[in-house]
Amino acid sequence: MILNGSQIILECLIEQGVDTVFGYPGGAVLNIYDELYKYSDKITHILMSHEQHAGHAADGYSRTTGKTGVVIATSGPGATNLVTAIATANMDSIPMVAITGNVGTSLLGLDSFQEVDIKGITMPITKHNYIVKDVKDLADIIREAFFIANDGRKGPVLIDVPKDITAAKCEFENKPLAQHVYTVSDEEIEKAAQIIASAERPFIFAGGGVTLSGAEKELAEFAELIDSPVSLSLMGMSAFDNTSPRYTGMLGMHGTKTSSLALTNSDVIVAVGTRFSDRVTCSTDSFMKNISGAKIVHIEIDPSEFDKNIPAHAHVQGDVKTVLTALMKKLQKKDNSSWMAQIDEWNNTYPLRQAGKDEESVLPQYVLETLADIMGDNGIVTTEVGQHQMWTAEYYPFKQPRSLATSGGLGTMGYGLGAAIGAKVGNPDKSVVNIAGDGSFYMNMCELSTLAKYNLPVVELIFNNSVLGMVRQWQRLFYDCRFSQTTLEKQTDLEMLARAFGLEAVTIAKKSEVKEKLTYALTCGRPVLVNCIIDKDVNVLPMVPAGASVAEPILEINIDC
């Protein structure tokens, strides 16, 4: 059949199983949006208030559903507004396809109105990108983009489509979806299995690759089989039941003392779907010294990560689910009861606890634990970036796969609200809460209007301390309390602001209000902003200073300013 480029785009999206897209229209994508109007019974379009947040919504949709997120933006500033969202997805290996419009092919390179070389701009932050110069190539490019976004180490792909290509016509026919085939080396599996079988004090460190592979069940079975404790990176946070006695907490800069002790006392470290980032190792030299007595088995789909930060004794390249399944066939059930008893003792000796100035102090730990009790196992949490993000990772007991969406690698303030919208659209039957700091909130509050427009019952929970808390914490520790530009002193009435956007709003100012007001926010059936007032000097602990040893976290801060 003969279709124009815009129809081909939408037919290919349907072919790929896409039923929801996020975006913002403009001149260069008018033809696409005209067809979206006609395809509204097949593809739902969520109109955001800003292209960056549309990209974050597609990202949050992908993280919480396992599907490929799709975002559409116009040329020029519309396309460049996507850059931060694309980079965020790229750093965390999130499958996303961004479709941008551009000026007609005859106007390319002439500094035309709203022309920008988005292909060149996004080359370092995409897994692959395209500019379509011939409508005959369009369908195959879209199919290839979806395949690349999901093959191997996942990531974002950008397709730039000049306006005349969206109007040009050609023959179109549907094609079957390309299949992803994953294999694993028997030799690598055998070597890894031998090392793991020799362990008396194994330690599993798992990352986002577990979630991207859908291997949460296999990870739990693997931990039982080799009788090992489990620590998670921030990106792996919902990959393992945080309430399990095997769970030791995060590892790294804001990891637990138990995790650091388990790491440094282990004899075999199994790194699963993780890249040993600087936030995990803190200091590569000291990290290597601390684990000098242990052997490392690194399971990772991207071979470029092997030995990049931390050298390993065995490498297994492959999809995590495939690798763990193969490994378990080579291993016998282990009994490391004395090791697990030691883990239990450390967990009891070094619990995560926050203390307030008085009984009515509102502490993030209490708020997050109460929130988890109310939501149960049917909730999804998204976060912005800062202290609140780390508190969420420390204190919220994630149990279910894909129940957290947060910006790990890039650390994007302003990520969470768009991601929450994407999560709710993709998971309409689940409760969705975005945990924010007031600093991040001012970067994306325009999307409150999107919540109201679609009446999405998302809770925007703001830990409001009137400061840029994480930066202030560093200033307290390392800059002699010179709080340069981290005291916000905004005069905004957040309740009035929320109502102006069309939301419900409540304020929590004391501990006794937490349960009642959170329950209302989660059950009223409307989008709600919760303004949670906390002290400006509540810190994120433990903390390993930059360049220090992961084995020596700061457990308390006694610096009066």
Buried (B, 14 or more C-beta within 10 A) or exposed (E): EEBBBBBBBBBBBBBBEBEBBBBBBBBBBBBBBBBBEEBEEEBBBBEBBBBBBBBBBBBBBBBBBBBBBBBBBBBBEBBBBBBBBBBBBBBBBBBBBBBBBBBBBEBBEEEBEBBBBBBEBBEEBBBBBBBBBEBBBBBEBBBBBBBBBBBBBBBBBBBBBBBBBBBBEBEBEEEEEEEEEBEBBEEBBBBBBEBBBEBEBBBBBBBBBBBBBBBBEBBBBBBBBBBBBBBBBBBBBBBBBBEBEBBBBBBBBBBBBBBBBBBBBBBBBBBBBBBBBBBBBBBEEBBEEBBEEBBBBBBBBBEEBBEEBBEBBBBBBBBBBBBBBBBBEBBEEBEBEEBBEBBBEBBEEBEBEBEBEEEEBBBBBBBBBBBBEBBEEEBBBBBBBBBBBBBBBBBBBBBBBBBBBBBBBBBBBBBBBBBBBBBBBBBEEBBBBBBBBBBBBBBBBEBBBBBBBBEBBBBBBBBBBBBBBBBBBBBBBEEEEEBEEBEBEEEEEBBEBBBEBBBBBBBBBEBEBBBEBBBBBBEEEBBBBBBBBBBBBBBBBBBBBEEBBBBBBEEEBEEEE
